[in-house]
Amino acid sequence: ITQATQQETVNPAAASKLVFTTTAVTVTAGVASENITVQRQDQYGNPNTTDATRTVTLSSSSGGAVTFTPTSLSISTGSSSANFTYKDTAVGTPTITAASTLPSSITSATQQETVNPAAASKLVFTTAAVTVTAGVASGNITVQRQDQFGNPNTTDATRTVTLSSNSAGTVTFTPTSPLSIPIGSSSATFTYTDTKIGTPTITAASTSPTTITQATQQETVNPAAASK
């Protein structure tokens, strides 16, 4: 005999969790991401559009300055999701979290993003000022290229760094100036030798491939032991 068919309607259960439905993002420090989507779902993974408007709080494990846009997020009745962008000044792999306790607590969503450094904008001495004896080389001094937020930059083209000193003595940089910071590295090291007692200022400057802010540091040169 002829079979009977009937179309039924299955609605989602109450929302029980938040889920990120866009893949993890990779961004440049200080630059906002593309839209990231967070969705409320029932226990079976079905998007929920029927519950009351839900407030979603966003946070990040980053140690940098973080901006979520918009800052206040809600998923309204009739919708299952909301979008936001993420901006971070600290390089790393921060975890962002979307949590909700209103109108009831549901499972939070987490996702690990990647933040890469911005273009190098300055040179910085990352070792403390040195105190040396006249005519004796210092320990290693490190100069680093950083972006505007202080993140070490390893991705830009090889950078040429010129070293100089305002000392009136005979100065030796080892290796000799200029230094280079190659792609894949953020820094270079050198030693400083000076024959003149005083507090000379050394400078690391770079105009190649582009001009960035120079680094300066005041060293101390003490007299050598009496020899005559």
C-alpha positions, 0 to 999 in steps of 0.5 A: 500500500502507499506509504505515508510521509510527513515533514517535521520541524526540529528546533535547536535546544537551548544554547549551551556553548559558544563556539568560534566559527571562523579559523584562527587569525594571523595579524600584524601587531597594531593592525585589526584582524578581519571579522571573527565570528562567535556563535551560540550553539546547543549541546548538539552543535546546532546554531541557536537563534531562539534564546533571549539576547545573550551578552558575550564578554571578550578577553585575551591572554596577551600582555599587550594592549588589546582592542576588541571592536565592538567592545560590547558584544551581544547575540540577539534573539533571531540571530545565532552569532556576532562578529568582532575584530581583534587588535593586539600590540604584543607579538605572540600566540595569545588565546582569546576567550568569549564567555557568557553568563547572561542570561545564563552561564554557558561554556566559553569559546577559546581560540589561539591567534598569532600576532606578528611584529610590525615593520621595524621602526627603531633600534634599541640597546638591549644590554645595560650600559657597560663600564670598561677599562681604557684599552680593554674591550667590553663584553658583548653589547646587543642592538636590536631592531624593534617595531613601534610597540617594542616587539623584536622584528625578525621578518624585515629585510637585512638591516645595516647598522652604523656604529659611532662614538663621541669619544675623543680617544681611539675607538674600536668596534668589533666586528667593525662598523657597519653591522648587519641584522639579517632576515630571521634575526632581530639583533646583532652584537659587538664589543667596544674598546676606547682609550679615552677615560670618560662617559662616551655615548655610542650610537647605533643608526640605520638608513638601510633599507629605510631610516629608523630611529637610532639607539644611544647609550652612555658607557663608562671608561675607567683608567687602566692600571698605572704602568709608568 
